[in-house]
C-alpha cells in the first residue's frame, strides 16, 4: 500500500513515516501544498494523510481541487486546529 504523508512538521512526518514503513507501507513525504497537490493528482496513492495547514496551498483547498478533478484517493486529515468548530 502506497501512502502520501502531507505534513510540514518534519519530525512528525518522519515519525509517522517510520511507523508506516515498519508496518510494510511504501511512504512518500511532502511538506509543501503545491507539491502535495501535484503528487496526489498524478501518483497512484492508496491513501493520503493530509495536514490542513500546509504552506503554499492549504490542505482543504488541495482536497477540494482533487475532488473537482475526480481524484478519489481516501484522505485522513491530520491537523491541529484550535476551536471545536474547526475540528469537525
Secondary structure as GFF3:
##gff-version 3
##sequence-region A 1 88
A	DSSP	beta_strand	2	6	.	.	.	ID=ss1
A	DSSP	alpha_helix	10	22	.	.	.	ID=ss2
A	DSSP	beta_strand	26	30	.	.	.	ID=ss3
A	DSSP	alpha_helix	33	42	.	.	.	ID=ss4
A	DSSP	beta_strand	47	50	.	.	.	ID=ss5
A	DSSP	alpha_helix	59	68	.	.	.	ID=ss6
A	DSSP	beta_strand	74	77	.	.	.	ID=ss7
A	DSSP	alpha_helix	84	87	.	.	.	ID=ss8
###
